[in-house]
């Protein structure tokens, strides 16, 4: 987590709003893949 976000790592706060998370999942699915850490704030 020290290295922060990158092209394949994304942090998402847990706000109960899934739209942004779903958009990130879609973007990762259409590229190289990646890791989404839900409940983590930058």
C-alpha positions as CSV (number, residue, x, y, z in Angstrom):
1,X,0.0,0.0,0.0
2,X,3.0,2.3,0.4
3,X,3.5,2.4,-3.3
4,X,-0.1,3.8,-3.8
5,X,-2.3,3.4,-6.8
6,X,-1.1,2.5,-10.2
7,X,-2.4,1.4,-13.6
8,X,-3.3,-2.0,-12.0
9,X,-4.0,-1.0,-8.3
10,X,-7.0,1.1,-7.3
11,X,-8.1,2.1,-3.8
12,X,-11.8,2.6,-3.2
13,X,-13.5,3.9,0.0
14,X,-16.4,1.8,1.2
15,X,-19.2,4.3,0.8
16,X,-22.0,1.9,-0.2
17,X,-22.0,3.4,-3.7
18,X,-21.0,0.7,-6.2
19,X,-21.1,2.7,-9.5
20,X,-17.5,3.8,-9.3
21,X,-16.3,0.4,-8.2
22,X,-18.2,-1.3,-11.1
23,X,-16.7,1.2,-13.6
24,X,-13.2,0.4,-12.3
25,X,-13.9,-3.4,-12.6
26,X,-15.0,-2.8,-16.2
27,X,-11.9,-0.8,-17.0
28,X,-9.6,-3.4,-15.5
29,X,-11.4,-6.2,-17.3
30,X,-10.8,-4.3,-20.6
31,X,-7.1,-3.8,-20.0
32,X,-4.5,-5.8,-18.1
33,X,-6.6,-6.6,-15.1
34,X,-5.7,-5.4,-11.6
35,X,-6.4,-5.2,-8.0
36,X,-9.2,-3.2,-6.4
37,X,-8.9,-2.7,-2.6
38,X,-12.4,-1.7,-1.2
39,X,-12.4,0.0,2.1
40,X,-9.0,1.6,1.7
41,X,-8.5,5.4,1.5
42,X,-5.5,6.9,-0.2
